[in-house]
């Protein structure tokens, strides 16, 4: 059986991290790799190294180190819990995993924007993780506006499997479908 890499795609507060944790608890020998955790770690212990503007190269380097180690020194299924909204970067990552023998799965969280706004309003998530915005609402608005001319949503053929969460009720169904991929 091939190892799986499950990549979540979606806007802030769409349920990617919650889904990843739920899947990890049901998928035997799975590991969640969440860039939010890496950002929080860097903010807590290495704030002076964080860039003031632009890409957070240190966070990406930390994630890459963890991923490379997991790929080459474990037999775990990997659950990547971050936005992965840029198609070009996503495709580059998927090629990396396919080259290393993984079966690729994309889970696209395509929930209504009004639901995401409600979730943000109720959220108790720490804003310590934020570097380029002062609120999660600001991030959501920026992500929502980015759709103009950019290829963000996953398309058929990007990965071996593509699942789309359009409503909260889809989550347990998709989780079980992914778990069943490891049984076949």
C-alpha positions as CSV (number, residue, x, y, z in Angstrom):
1,X,0.0,0.0,0.0
2,X,1.3,3.4,-1.0
3,X,1.7,6.1,1.7
4,X,-0.8,8.9,1.4
5,X,-0.2,12.6,1.4
6,X,-3.4,14.4,2.2
7,X,-3.2,18.1,1.4
8,X,-5.9,20.5,2.6
9,X,-6.8,23.5,0.5
10,X,-9.0,26.4,1.6
11,X,-9.4,29.8,3.2
12,X,-8.8,30.6,6.9
13,X,-11.3,29.0,9.3
14,X,-12.6,26.6,6.8
15,X,-11.8,23.6,9.0
16,X,-8.5,22.4,7.6
17,X,-6.7,21.9,10.9
18,X,-9.8,20.4,12.6
19,X,-10.2,18.0,9.7
20,X,-6.5,17.1,9.8
21,X,-6.6,16.3,13.5
22,X,-9.8,14.3,13.1
23,X,-8.2,12.3,10.2
24,X,-5.0,11.7,12.1
25,X,-7.0,10.1,14.9
26,X,-8.7,7.7,12.5
27,X,-5.9,7.1,10.0
28,X,-3.4,4.6,11.3
29,X,0.2,5.8,11.2
30,X,-0.6,9.4,10.1
31,X,1.2,12.6,11.0
32,X,-0.2,16.1,10.7
33,X,2.2,18.8,9.4
34,X,0.6,22.2,10.1
35,X,2.4,25.4,9.2
36,X,0.4,27.3,11.8
37,X,2.2,25.3,14.5
38,X,5.5,26.2,12.8
39,X,4.6,29.9,12.7
40,X,3.6,29.9,16.3
41,X,6.8,28.2,17.3
42,X,8.9,30.7,15.4
43,X,6.9,33.6,16.8
44,X,7.3,32.3,20.3
45,X,11.0,31.4,20.2
46,X,12.6,33.2,17.2
47,X,10.7,36.4,16.7
48,X,13.8,38.3,15.8
49,X,14.4,36.0,12.8
50,X,11.0,36.6,11.3
51,X,10.9,38.9,8.2
52,X,9.1,42.2,8.6
53,X,7.8,42.0,5.0
54,X,7.3,39.4,2.3
55,X,7.5,35.6,2.4
56,X,8.2,33.9,5.7
57,X,11.2,31.9,4.4
58,X,12.2,30.6,7.8
59,X,8.7,29.1,8.3
60,X,8.9,27.4,4.9
61,X,12.4,26.1,5.6
62,X,11.3,24.6,8.9
63,X,8.3,23.0,7.3
64,X,10.5,21.6,4.4
65,X,12.9,20.1,6.9
66,X,10.1,18.4,8.8
67,X,8.5,17.2,5.6
68,X,11.8,15.9,4.1
69,X,12.5,14.0,7.4
70,X,9.1,12.5,7.5
71,X,9.3,11.4,3.8
72,X,12.7,9.9,4.1
73,X,12.9,8.6,7.7
74,X,9.3,7.4,8.5
75,X,6.6,5.3,7.0
76,X,3.8,7.7,8.0
77,X,1.0,9.0,5.9
78,X,1.3,12.8,5.9
79,X,-1.6,15.3,6.4
80,X,-0.6,18.8,5.3
81,X,-2.8,21.2,7.1
82,X,-2.3,24.7,5.5
83,X,-4.0,26.8,2.9
84,X,-2.1,25.5,-0.3
85,X,-4.0,28.0,-2.3
86,X,-1.5,28.7,-5.0
87,X,-1.8,26.1,-7.8
88,X,1.8,26.3,-9.0
89,X,3.2,25.8,-5.5
90,X,0.7,23.0,-4.8
91,X,1.6,21.2,-8.0
92,X,5.3,21.4,-7.2
93,X,4.6,19.8,-3.8
94,X,2.4,17.1,-5.3
95,X,5.2,16.2,-7.8
96,X,7.6,15.9,-4.9
97,X,5.3,13.4,-3.1
98,X,4.5,11.4,-6.2
99,X,8.3,11.2,-7.0
100,X,8.7,9.7,-3.5
101,X,6.0,7.1,-4.0
102,X,3.0,8.8,-2.3
103,X,-0.6,8.5,-3.4
104,X,-1.8,12.2,-3.5
105,X,-5.1,13.4,-2.1
106,X,-6.4,16.9,-2.1
107,X,-9.3,18.0,0.2
108,X,-10.7,21.3,-0.9
109,X,-12.6,23.2,1.7
110,X,-15.0,25.3,-0.4
111,X,-17.4,26.6,2.3
112,X,-19.6,29.7,1.9
113,X,-17.9,32.9,2.7
114,X,-20.7,33.9,5.1
115,X,-20.1,30.7,7.2
116,X,-16.4,31.5,7.4
117,X,-17.2,35.0,8.6
118,X,-19.4,33.5,11.3
119,X,-16.6,31.1,12.3
120,X,-14.1,34.0,12.6
121,X,-16.5,36.0,14.7
122,X,-16.8,33.1,17.2
123,X,-13.2,32.1,17.0
124,X,-10.9,32.1,20.0
125,X,-7.8,31.3,17.9
126,X,-4.8,33.3,19.0
127,X,-3.7,36.1,16.7
128,X,-0.1,35.5,17.7
129,X,0.2,33.3,14.6
130,X,-0.6,36.3,12.4
131,X,2.3,38.1,10.8
132,X,1.0,40.0,7.8
133,X,-2.5,40.9,9.2
134,X,-4.0,42.1,12.4
135,X,-7.1,40.0,12.3
136,X,-8.4,36.7,10.7
137,X,-11.2,38.7,9.1
138,X,-8.5,40.7,7.2
139,X,-6.9,37.4,6.1
140,X,-10.2,36.1,4.9
141,X,-11.0,39.2,2.9
142,X,-7.6,39.1,1.3
143,X,-8.0,35.4,0.4
144,X,-11.5,36.0,-0.9
145,X,-10.2,38.9,-3.2
146,X,-7.3,36.8,-4.5
147,X,-9.5,34.8,-6.8
148,X,-9.2,37.4,-9.6
149,X,-7.1,35.9,-12.3
150,X,-5.3,33.4,-10.1
151,X,-5.7,29.6,-10.2
152,X,-6.5,28.8,-6.6
153,X,-9.1,26.1,-6.6
154,X,-7.9,22.5,-7.2
155,X,-8.9,20.9,-10.5
156,X,-9.4,17.3,-11.4
157,X,-6.1,15.6,-12.3
158,X,-4.0,17.7,-9.9
159,X,-3.9,14.7,-7.4
160,X,-4.8,11.1,-7.5
161,X,-7.9,11.9,-5.5
162,X,-9.8,15.2,-5.1
163,X,-12.5,15.7,-2.5
164,X,-14.5,18.9,-1.9
165,X,-16.1,20.0,1.4
166,X,-19.0,22.2,0.4
167,X,-20.9,21.9,3.8
168,X,-19.9,20.8,7.2
169,X,-21.8,17.5,6.8
170,X,-19.3,16.4,4.1
171,X,-16.4,16.2,6.6
172,X,-17.0,12.8,8.2
173,X,-17.9,11.3,4.8
174,X,-14.7,12.5,3.2
175,X,-12.6,11.5,6.2
176,X,-14.0,7.9,6.0
177,X,-13.4,7.8,2.2
178,X,-9.7,8.7,2.8
179,X,-9.3,6.1,5.6
180,X,-10.8,3.5,3.2
181,X,-8.1,4.3,0.6
182,X,-5.5,2.8,3.0
183,X,-7.5,-0.4,3.2
184,X,-7.6,-1.2,-0.5
